[in-house]
Amino acid sequence: MNLGLAATDGVILVDHGSRVAESNDALLLVAKRFQATLQHALVEPAHMELAEPSIDTAVDRCVAQGANRIVVVPFFLLPGRHWRKDIPHLTQMACARHTNLPFLVTAPLGDAQGVVDVLIGRMSNCLGAAETKGNACDVCQPGPTCWQRSTAAQILPEDKIRRTDQT
């Protein structure tokens, strides 16, 4: 699948980054699937902040593999500040270190029908597991059942729940 990518384009799949290693590791899996689907040799994962690899590191890795343009694909749902300002700024700074390497930041996922389809599929899987007391989905693994089946009061102690009726 080419999609207009040149063999010398470096593609960076970037998420926010987390202090939770499991969350950061999930991006590595998505990046591998992304690369397998694109059949493009220059796909690198990156986290905007809080974890490595950073956007700087991902740009360096792409350049080391021969990239002469960077395409940043935000793994973000909506076009907030990170998409509008932070990711372009961080990418610009990283690319400036490589003789002003050209770059493009693509649109976030947004409300595309594919996103809606994924959300409906996730909801359907979780409802099915809850109704049948079946196994957890691939997100909730490794557990015997979905972990978000409890009420909010069971997840957070009563004194930790912010109440809107209190002054």
Secondary structure, 3 states (H helix, E strand, C coil): CCCCCCCCEEEEEEECCCCCHHHHHHHHHHHHHHHHHHCCCCEEEEECCCCCCEHHHHHHHHHHCCCCEEEEEECCCCCCHHHHHHHHHHHHHHHHCCCCCCEEECCCCCCCHHHHHHHHHHHHHHHHHHHHCCCCCCCCCCCCCCCCCCCHHHHCCHHHCCCCCCC
